[in-house]
Amino acid sequence: MILQNGVNALYSFTKLEGFTKQNIELATEFYGLSSHQKSVNDCIYLRLFDEDLSKGEVSLKVESLTDGARETEETVIKINNSDWDKLTKSVYVRYQPKKQRALGTCIHIKSPFAIGYMGIGNIADAKVIDSVSKTSINKPSVSAAKYNF
């Protein structure tokens, strides 16, 4: 979570005396393979923390760069008190964007909870020709982007 006391701002997983909790707003750079090669960014993984196991909403906006356009989709993920793991005070979120195949993908997050981990599942969108049917098929090669905070 982000804490502010009027002078300083801190990123912390615990509350501090004299600081008030602020929402987190962040955006990644565009993630992709470069050289005009499309990739499939099939999942966004988040691990959120909250000492109070509060309910709240996390907003996600996914921007995808395609051959000729920039496409945007937005969603709100509702977190209930009962969703939290009481031992680790964390909750895992897995979101699959509708537009997964793109030249680049950017993630915008607004969260009232601390973000401990964010990862993006990624597979190269390489085409190969099936020698039997002579049709093109996707050949996955796996890589991943992850951010630890």
GULUM-844822 format. One line per 2 residues: number of its first residue (from 0); their letters; for each residue x, y, z of C-alpha. Coordinates in steps of 0.05 Angstrom, whole numbers, plus 5000, padded with zeros to 4 digits. Each point is the difference from the previous one (the first is absolute). Layout:
NUM) a) X:Y:Z | ...
end
This chain:
0) mi) 5000:5000:5000 | 5021:5072:4992
2) lq) 5003:5040:5065 | 5003:5076:5004
4) ng) 5010:5047:5059 | 4998:5067:4963
6) vn) 5075:5001:4990 | 5022:4930:4980
8) al) 4970:4943:4960 | 5021:4928:5014
10) ys) 4984:4932:4970 | 4987:4952:5058
12) ft) 4965:4935:5014 | 4983:5023:5071
14) kl) 4967:5061:5031 | 5044:5054:5030
16) eg) 4981:5050:5054 | 4986:5069:4971
18) ft) 4991:4976:4928 | 4934:4991:4963
20) kq) 4988:4945:4948 | 4995:5021:4927
22) ni) 4978:4962:4938 | 5053:4973:4953
24) el) 4997:5021:4927 | 5052:4971:4953
26) at) 5011:4984:4927 | 5051:4953:4969
28) ef) 5039:5015:4937 | 4975:4965:4937
30) yg) 5022:4927:5005 | 5014:4963:4935
32) ls) 5053:4963:4960 | 5021:5057:4954
34) sh) 5016:4995:4925 | 4926:5003:4983
36) qk) 4989:4930:5027 | 4935:4988:5035
38) sv) 4997:4964:5066 | 4943:4970:5040
40) nd) 4994:5033:5069 | 4948:4952:5028
42) ci) 4997:5015:5074 | 5014:5054:5051
44) yl) 5018:4974:5069 | 4997:5044:5063
46) rl) 5014:4985:5073 | 4968:5053:5045
48) fd) 5011:5012:5074 | 4957:5033:5053
50) ed) 5009:4997:5076 | 4926:5013:5012
52) ls) 4975:4949:4949 | 4955:5055:4973
54) kg) 4951:4996:4942 | 5014:5046:4942
56) ev) 5006:5006:4925 | 5061:4994:4955
58) sl) 4995:5033:4932 | 5038:4972:4941
60) kv) 5008:5031:4932 | 5036:4961:4945
62) es) 5025:5037:4939 | 5020:4958:4940
64) lt) 5038:5024:4939 | 4978:4962:4938
66) dg) 5020:5008:4927 | 4958:5062:4989
68) ar) 4970:5022:5066 | 5003:5007:5074
70) et) 4946:4960:5036 | 4980:5011:5072
72) ee) 4959:4958:5048 | 4983:5015:5072
74) tv) 4975:4958:5057 | 4988:5006:5074
76) ik) 5017:4941:5046 | 4961:4999:5064
78) in) 5038:4973:5061 | 4956:4977:5059
80) ns) 5022:4991:5072 | 4993:4925:4992
82) dw) 5048:4998:4940 | 5062:5014:5043
84) dk) 5046:4947:5027 | 4999:5015:5074
86) lt) 5070:4972:5013 | 5038:5038:4945
88) ks) 4950:5058:4995 | 5004:4993:4925
90) vy) 4955:4985:4941 | 5019:4975:4931
92) vr) 4966:5029:4938 | 5004:4970:4931
94) yq) 4970:5039:4942 | 4996:4980:4926
96) pk) 4994:5059:4953 | 4954:4993:4940
98) kq) 5053:5027:4952 | 5059:4954:5013
100) ra) 5038:5001:4933 | 5036:5066:4990
102) lg) 5065:5034:4982 | 5002:5031:5070
104) tc) 4958:4999:5063 | 4997:5053:5056
106) ih) 4966:4988:5067 | 4970:5057:5042
108) ik) 4981:4983:5072 | 4962:5039:5054
110) sp) 5000:4964:5066 | 4985:5017:5073
112) fa) 5043:4940:5019 | 5075:4990:5001
114) ig) 5025:4964:4937 | 5053:4947:5017
116) ym) 5005:4968:4931 | 4977:5012:4929
118) gi) 5015:4952:4943 | 4979:4995:4927
120) gn) 4996:4933:4966 | 5031:5005:4931
122) ia) 5009:4953:4941 | 5031:5019:4933
124) da) 4951:4997:4943 | 5045:4963:4951
126) kv) 4967:4966:4940 | 5025:4934:4972
128) id) 4973:4956:4945 | 4973:4932:5018
130) sv) 5034:4951:4952 | 4939:4953:4996
132) sk) 4942:5049:4990 | 5042:5057:4969
134) ts) 4964:5050:5044 | 5031:5050:5048
136) in) 4998:4987:5074 | 5025:5039:5060
138) kp) 5066:4976:5030 | 5005:5027:5072
140) sv) 5065:5021:5031 | 4992:5020:5072
142) sa) 5026:5062:5035 | 4973:5042:5057
144) ak) 5001:5070:5027 | 4995:5009:5074
146) yn) 5006:5058:5047 | 5016:4992:5074
148) f) 4986:5061:5043
end
